[in-house]
Each structure stands twice: as structure tokens, then as C-alpha cells.
Amino acid sequence: MPAEVATALHSFVVVAFLPERGGDVVVPEEFGAGDWPLHVTIVPPFETALDAEAVAARLPHGQRLPIVAGARASFGHRRTVPVTLIRPSPALLALHEACVEALEADGAVIADQRHIRAGYRPHASDQRTCALAPGDHVSLSELAIVEGAPGSRRRVAARIPLT
């Protein structure tokens, strides 16, 4: 009987990095797990046998997407993570849905099903140096596929420009 070959799984999240107040989107290629740049999560953590370039090839390549910051809220099981909700425009919800559908069609397993589709609550978590304020208008200019495992450094493994 032939030995089974194990397929390595990659852990990714799809995000759109946001500009800091009055600035540009500046994202290092690597950052610590606790030092995320300001971003909106489009697809929460998932595992797949695909590499980052293959994931990027399956995601929609669309237009820049304007978003508007909504109310402040607190997330996490103890409600200790301060966030700014993003007003859920039809275009943002369609982008999320298209990404989820494309990934799942290729066998990706999204860890927490509660945070996708009808449970998707677009938001930007406050970061050490910046946060969105209610009413802020920003534009999503690219999607980023970020690789990493809990407790490790994160790496921007691929980028998809939105034009």
C-alpha cells in the first residue's frame, strides 16, 4: 500500500489595509501578531492547501471600494476589543461573499463560520497608533492575503490591487 502524502495547510486571512489619518496605506511586509496595521477583515482566518498566489488568483479583482466608518463598538468574548464598525454597503458585502464563495469552492476551511455571510460585521479594530472615527470616509485600494499562525509574525503573502 503506498504511503499517503500529507498536504501542508496554509493559514491565511484576507484583509484590506486602511490609510492612517491623513496618510497613505503603508504596510510592512511582516509584522507581529499584536501589531496589525489598521485594516478591515474581508475573510476571517482560514486554512487551505493553496499557496498565497493561488488564493490571490481566485479572489475577485474589482474596483476601489469606498467605505464609511459607522458607530463605535466592542468585540471579543469579553467585549474588550474597541472597534469602529464599517457601514455594510452592498458592494462591501458582495466582495466579502464573493471571496468566501471562491475560497470555499476550492476547499478552504474558514475557522469561525459565525463571522461570515449573514454573520459578517465589517469593522476596523483600533490599533496602537490609529483608529477610524465614526463618519470617516476611506477607500479600499487593495486586498492583502496575510499568512501566519497564532502567536507568530504575520507576513503579507500576496496583494490584489483594486483599481
Order of alpha helices (4+ residues) and beta strands (2+ residues): beta-beta-beta-alpha-beta-beta-alpha-beta-beta-beta-beta-beta
